Amino acid sequence: MRRATSRGAGYASQAGFTLAELLVVASIIAVVIGMSIPSLSRAIDSAKLKAAAQQLVGVYQDARVRATQNNTPYEVLTSAPGVTPAQLCIDLNGDGACSAADPLTPISPQVILNNNGVPLGLNKSVLGFDTRNTESSAMHDQNNNLAPGLAWNGLGVPCERSSSSSACKAMVGWIQYLQLQRGGGDTLYAAVSVSPTGRIRVWTYIPSGNGNGSWF
């Protein structure tokens, strides 16, 4: 009888978790998952924003290569505000519009190209050069209509044509901001800058706890 009792005690000591213990473990896992979901969601949105910025870089590079190969200025146009998803095109015929023959690139539906309301910081002291954007561009199409956008000339540098009869002359740098609006007033920011020599760089805004932030 003693041997049997001893064996029974051994079996009891090897028993699995009780129901109460399983519930505690499940609760802990649920809390951890609940805390990690917002961070994961933000990371996914940040990746979408960076991917859209890289798409913009790709279109800029494509227009630049075409301009140097054909020794012809080509402009990158963006769709009007409110168009979803936002679209980019290379204006091959210079008419200031995205036609069926122009290479068209849509970007993520969540991302908008908007230079308004962005955090300060990307100025001449950081970039090393002055910039234009769609709000300050004086680029004109072949019909002499104002067609704001970044253009590249045959030398592979950003240029601007003040009228349909003028050459597309080298200009100061360029900047385009991208925004991804999340819930609760949280907005993610990125930017693509182009130097007067044609160097392209992607910037990301990192907020800080004191309400400010920095561009990297």
C-alpha positions as CSV (number, residue, x, y, z in Angstrom):
1,M,0.0,0.0,0.0
2,R,2.8,2.4,0.7
3,R,4.3,1.8,-2.7
4,A,1.0,2.5,-4.4
5,T,0.5,5.7,-2.4
6,S,4.0,6.9,-3.3
7,R,3.4,6.2,-7.0
8,G,0.1,8.1,-6.9
9,A,1.7,11.2,-5.4
10,G,4.3,11.1,-8.2
11,Y,1.6,11.2,-10.8
12,A,-0.1,14.1,-9.0
13,S,3.1,16.1,-9.0
14,Q,3.4,15.7,-12.8
15,A,-0.1,17.0,-13.5
16,G,-0.6,19.9,-16.1
17,F,-1.8,23.5,-15.4
18,T,-5.0,24.0,-13.6
19,L,-7.8,25.9,-15.2
20,A,-7.1,28.9,-13.0
21,E,-3.5,29.0,-14.1
22,L,-4.4,28.7,-17.8
23,L,-6.8,31.6,-17.4
24,V,-4.1,33.7,-15.8
25,V,-1.6,32.9,-18.6
26,A,-4.3,33.7,-21.3
27,S,-5.0,37.0,-19.6
28,I,-1.3,38.0,-19.6
29,I,-1.0,37.1,-23.3
30,A,-4.1,39.1,-24.1
31,V,-2.7,42.2,-22.3
32,V,0.6,41.9,-24.1
33,I,-1.1,41.6,-27.5
34,G,-3.3,44.5,-26.7
35,M,-0.4,46.7,-25.8
36,S,1.6,45.7,-28.9
37,I,-1.1,46.1,-31.5
38,P,-0.9,50.0,-31.6
39,S,2.9,49.9,-32.0
40,L,2.6,47.2,-34.7
41,S,-0.1,49.3,-36.5
42,R,2.1,52.4,-36.4
43,A,5.1,50.4,-37.7
44,I,3.0,49.1,-40.6
45,D,1.8,52.7,-41.5
46,S,5.4,54.0,-41.3
47,A,6.4,51.3,-43.7
48,K,3.6,52.3,-46.1
49,L,4.7,56.0,-45.9
50,K,8.4,55.1,-46.6
51,A,7.3,52.9,-49.5
52,A,5.4,55.8,-51.0
53,A,8.4,58.1,-50.6
54,Q,10.5,55.5,-52.4
55,Q,7.9,55.4,-55.2
56,L,8.3,59.2,-55.6
57,V,12.0,58.8,-55.7
58,G,11.7,56.2,-58.4
59,V,9.5,58.5,-60.5
60,Y,11.9,61.4,-60.1
61,Q,14.8,59.1,-61.2
62,D,12.9,57.8,-64.2
63,A,12.1,61.4,-65.3
64,R,15.8,62.3,-64.8
65,V,17.1,59.4,-66.9
66,R,14.6,60.1,-69.7
67,A,15.6,63.8,-69.7
68,T,19.3,63.0,-70.0
69,Q,18.8,60.3,-72.6
70,N,16.6,62.4,-74.8
71,N,18.1,65.8,-73.9
72,T,14.6,67.0,-73.3
73,P,13.1,68.5,-70.2
74,Y,10.5,66.3,-68.5
75,E,8.2,67.3,-65.6
76,V,6.8,65.1,-62.9
77,L,3.2,66.0,-62.2
78,T,1.0,65.1,-59.2
79,S,-2.7,64.5,-59.2
80,A,-5.0,67.2,-57.8
81,P,-5.8,67.3,-54.1
82,G,-8.6,64.9,-53.3
83,V,-7.7,62.3,-55.9
84,T,-7.5,58.9,-54.3
85,P,-5.1,57.2,-54.6
86,A,-2.7,60.1,-55.4
87,Q,-1.0,59.6,-58.8
88,L,2.3,60.7,-60.3
89,C,3.1,60.9,-64.0
90,I,6.0,62.0,-66.2
91,D,4.6,64.6,-68.7
92,L,6.3,63.4,-71.9
93,N,4.6,65.8,-74.3
94,G,4.8,68.9,-72.1
95,D,1.1,69.7,-72.1
96,G,0.9,70.0,-68.3
97,A,-1.5,67.0,-67.9
98,C,-1.3,63.3,-67.2
99,S,-2.4,61.7,-70.5
100,A,-2.8,58.0,-71.4
101,A,0.7,58.0,-73.0
102,D,2.4,59.3,-69.9
103,P,3.9,56.9,-67.4
104,L,1.5,56.8,-64.4
105,T,2.3,55.7,-60.9
106,P,-0.4,55.4,-58.2
107,I,0.8,55.5,-54.5
108,S,-0.8,54.1,-51.4
109,P,-4.4,55.2,-50.9
110,Q,-3.5,56.3,-47.3
111,V,-0.7,58.6,-48.3
112,I,-1.3,62.1,-49.6
113,L,1.2,64.6,-51.2
114,N,0.7,67.7,-49.1
115,N,3.1,70.5,-48.2
116,N,0.8,72.2,-45.9
117,G,0.7,71.7,-42.1
118,V,4.0,69.8,-42.0
119,P,6.5,70.1,-39.0
120,L,9.2,72.7,-39.4
121,G,12.8,71.9,-39.7
122,L,13.7,71.1,-43.3
123,N,15.1,74.5,-44.2
124,K,18.2,75.8,-45.8
125,S,20.3,75.3,-42.6
126,V,19.5,71.6,-42.7
127,L,19.3,71.0,-46.4
128,G,22.1,73.3,-47.5
129,F,20.0,74.9,-50.2
130,D,16.7,76.8,-50.8
131,T,13.8,74.8,-52.2
132,R,10.7,75.2,-54.3
133,N,7.5,73.1,-54.1
134,T,4.2,72.8,-55.9
135,E,3.0,75.9,-54.1
136,S,5.9,78.1,-55.3
137,S,6.8,76.5,-58.6
138,A,6.8,78.7,-61.7
139,M,7.0,75.9,-64.2
140,H,5.0,76.4,-67.4
141,D,3.8,73.9,-69.9
142,Q,4.1,74.2,-73.7
143,N,0.8,76.1,-73.8
144,N,2.3,78.7,-71.5
145,N,0.0,77.6,-68.6
146,L,1.3,77.4,-65.1
147,A,2.0,73.7,-64.4
148,P,3.6,73.4,-60.9
149,G,6.0,70.4,-60.5
150,L,9.6,69.2,-60.5
151,A,11.2,69.1,-64.0
152,W,14.5,67.7,-65.1
153,N,16.6,69.0,-68.0
154,G,19.1,67.3,-70.3
155,L,21.9,67.8,-67.8
156,G,20.0,65.8,-65.2
157,V,19.4,68.6,-62.8
158,P,16.1,70.1,-61.6
159,C,14.9,73.0,-63.8
160,E,12.2,75.5,-64.3
161,R,10.7,77.1,-67.4
162,S,9.2,80.5,-66.7
163,S,7.3,80.5,-70.0
164,S,6.6,78.2,-72.9
165,S,9.3,80.0,-75.0
166,S,12.0,79.9,-72.4
167,A,14.5,77.2,-71.7
168,C,14.2,74.9,-68.7
169,K,16.9,76.5,-66.6
170,A,18.6,75.0,-63.5
171,M,16.9,76.2,-60.3
172,V,17.2,75.9,-56.6
173,G,16.3,72.6,-54.9
174,W,12.9,71.0,-54.5
175,I,11.0,69.4,-51.7
176,Q,7.8,67.3,-51.6
177,Y,6.2,66.3,-48.3
178,L,4.1,63.1,-47.8
179,Q,1.6,62.6,-45.1
180,L,-0.3,59.5,-43.7
181,Q,-3.2,60.4,-41.4
182,R,-4.0,57.9,-38.7
183,G,-6.8,57.9,-36.2
184,G,-6.8,60.2,-33.2
185,G,-5.1,63.1,-34.9
186,D,-1.9,61.1,-35.4
187,T,-0.1,62.0,-38.6
188,L,3.1,60.5,-40.0
189,Y,5.3,62.6,-42.2
190,A,8.0,62.0,-44.8
191,A,9.7,64.2,-47.4
192,V,11.7,63.8,-50.5
193,S,14.3,66.6,-51.2
194,V,16.2,67.2,-54.5
195,S,19.3,69.4,-54.4
196,P,20.2,71.8,-57.2
197,T,22.7,69.2,-58.4
198,G,20.1,66.5,-58.5
199,R,20.8,64.6,-55.3
200,I,17.6,62.9,-54.0
201,R,17.1,62.1,-50.4
202,V,14.2,60.7,-48.3
203,W,13.5,62.2,-44.9
204,T,11.4,60.9,-42.1
205,Y,10.0,62.9,-39.2
206,I,10.5,61.4,-35.7
207,P,8.3,63.1,-33.1
208,S,9.6,63.5,-29.5
209,G,7.8,63.4,-26.2
210,N,7.8,67.2,-25.8
211,G,5.7,67.9,-28.9
212,N,8.6,68.7,-31.1
213,G,10.6,66.3,-33.3
214,S,13.4,66.0,-35.9
215,W,13.9,65.1,-39.5
216,F,16.3,62.2,-40.3
